[in-house]
C-alpha cells in the first residue's frame, strides 16, 4: 500500500532553487503520497526502495507542474464552452497543475458563495488545483468595491475585473488602497476602453486593408501609465495582465526601477504571433488585447528575456463555434491556450531567447509567487505537482485533438517542439500521454 | 487621326471577318463579335459607296485601284490609305454628294473608347470563382473585365439590350444592408442577361440574434442559385459566406472593406472619357476611413497605373493609408491641383455632427466640392460620385449637375454594364459545363 513513486532517469529542473540535474539512473525524484520525499542526483544511489513504484522517464525533463494565473474556465455560466472538468483535463494535458480562474463567469465571482461553488466543483472534479480571483467591483462592471476582506478569507487569491478594464480612476485607486489591508493584488486588463471602443484588431495598414475598426497601440500604454501613477499614489500592489506592446514593457521596467510594487504577465500569442495572423478575417486570431505589430512582438520577447515581464499566462478563453464562425466584427474575442502553453513557451528556448530553466520559471514559481500560491517549485515536503515532458519532440498543434470543449486556437497547424508525457498532482498521475 | 481611326477599324474588322475562334493564338468571343458584325457590319467605305450610289468598279477607278481591292476593303480585310481617301473626297463633290473625312472614320459606337484597347474582347484568363475584391485582381484581369463591360455598355444603348445568355440561371441578390441603386443595378444586369433574379433583404438586426450569415448561406445554397450578389454591414462577411456556398459570389459591398463593382464602373467611366487610366491623377475626397468605395478604387486605379490622392479631414483618414501608396491631403485646393478626376465620397449622416467632423457647415466649407475648389483641378477634370449624393454636404448642386464636368449619371449607366460583365464572366464555367 505504499504510495511511494520513484521517477528515475529524468532531467530534474527546479527553476526556483536553480536545480538542473542531468538524467541518470541514480538521480531523480521520489514522492511519498501527496508530497515530495526526495529530489536530486544520487537519491537512488543505493537503489530504488522496494516499496516504491518506479517510473522511468527515459531522459525526459521533470519539472514542477505549470502554474497558469489567467484562464477562463467558464463555469458557472458558459459550460457549453468549457467547464471545470473539461478545463481541468485540458490543463492536465498541457502539463498545468494549478489554474487561477478568471471571475468573468455568470454570475461573476463577486461573492463568497460563488467562490465556494468553484471550490466545491474543483473538489468534485479532483484533477488539478483550481484557485479563483474575485472581481474588484460588484458585478465586475460597477463602481462599488466587493467585500475584499471576506473574499480573501474565503480563498480569492487576488482581485481583477478580468476582461474588463477598471477605467474609473477613483475606483481603482480605492481598490489599490483598500486591498493593502488584506495583502490583495489588483490585476488590471490595461486598455483605455473608450479609445479601444468598437475596435476589433490592431490599428494599422492591415486593419485599413481589411476595413476593420482598429484599436491603437496607445490604448494599452495610456491606461497602464495612469494605473502606474495610481500605484505610486496609493502604494498598492498592482499586476498588469497580458501586456502586448513595447511601450508597456518599457513602462513596467521604469516602474520596477522606481521600486513600485508592480508585476506583469503576457500570453503566448503576444510573443509568438503578430497582427498578420488575422490574415483574411481569421476570427481565431481575434484577441483582446489585439495581436500587435511585429516590433511589439519583439519587444515582448525582449521583455521576457530580460525579466521585465514576470511570467506567462495562457489567457485561456474558450469560445464555441457559434461565437467564432461569424463575420470578424461580430465574433467573440479570445483563444484557448492551456494545452499549448508549454509548447509555445518552449519556443523561447528553441529560438535562443531563454534557457530551459528560465523559460520554465515563467510558467512555474514566478506566477505562483506573484499570487503567493504554495506551488510551482520542487521542495522536499512540498506538494508533488509535477510535469514530465520531452522538450524537443517535434509535433503539430492540432486543435481537433484538444481536450478542451473549445478549439479556438490561433496556432492551428503550427509546428512546435515539446510534448507533455505525464502530469502529476499531489502524487496522482492525472494525465499520461499515449506511448 | 483619320488614318489611325481607319486603321483601327480595319484591324478590328480583319480580326473578326475570318470568323475564327482563334485570332493570333488567342481565343475570341464570337458571340460579341457577331453582334458587331450584324449591327454595324457596313464598313465606312461601303456606306460611302452607297451614298455615292456607284459600283465597286467605279469607286475603284476614283481611288485609282481595282474592284477586287475595293471589295476587300469593304469587307474590312484591307484598309484604304490616306491618299485614296483624299482622292474619293476630292471627286465626290462632282457627283453631287457632300462627304467629309468623318464618313471614312469608324462609327462612334464601334470605336473602342479606350484608345488602343481592342474592340474585340480577347478571352483572357480569369481564374476566380468569386469577385470579392479588387485586391485579388491582376491588371490583365481588370482590363478584361473593363473591355467586356464596354461591349455591354454599347449594347445597352441599342434596342437589343436584352439577352438570353443566362436564361434559366438564378441570381440572388442578398442584401444584409439597405441599398436601392446597387441592388437595382444588379437586378437589371441579371435581367438583361436573361437570368431569374430574386431579391432578398435581410435586416441586419434580425441576423444579430437569429440566423447567422453561414445559416443564410447554407439555406440559399440548398436552393441551387447560380450566383449570389451579397452586401453586408461587416467587413469579411461576404468572404465568409463565399466559403460556404457552391455558387459564385459577387461582393456588392462589405463593411468598410471592398466594393469591387463600384471601382470597376468608376474605372470604365473614366476610361471611356479619358481613353486610358495609366498616368491619370485621381483625387478621392471625403470619408475615406469608412469607405469601401475608396479602398476598391485605390487598389484598382493604382493597379492600372493611375496616381491616387486622398483628400479628407484627418479624422476621416484611416490608419496607415499612406502604406497603400496614396498621397494624403487635408487641404482640398492643394490636393485638387492638377487632378484629372475628382471623386467625391458620401459622408454618412451619423458622422456629420460632432463625432468625426464638427458640423455639416464646417465640412462643406473646407471639403465640399464647389466651383472655386474645382478650379484648382485640371480644366477638363471629371467629377464623380458613387451616390447617393448629399447635396450641400460634400458637393455643391451646381457642380453635381454640370453636364460638362459631372459624369455621375454615366457612372450609374456603366454600373449595369459592369455588373452584366461580372455575372457573365463568373458564370462562364458553369455555362460551359452545362450547355
Interface residues (C-beta under 8 A of the other chain):
Chain A: X203 X204 X205 X207 X208 X209 X210 X211 X212 X213 X214 X216 X280 X281 X322 X325 X326 X327 X328 X329 X330
Chain B: X135 X208 X212 X213 X214 X232 X234 X235 X236 X237 X239 X240 X254 X255 X256 X257 X258 X292 X295 X318 X319 X320 X321 X323 X324
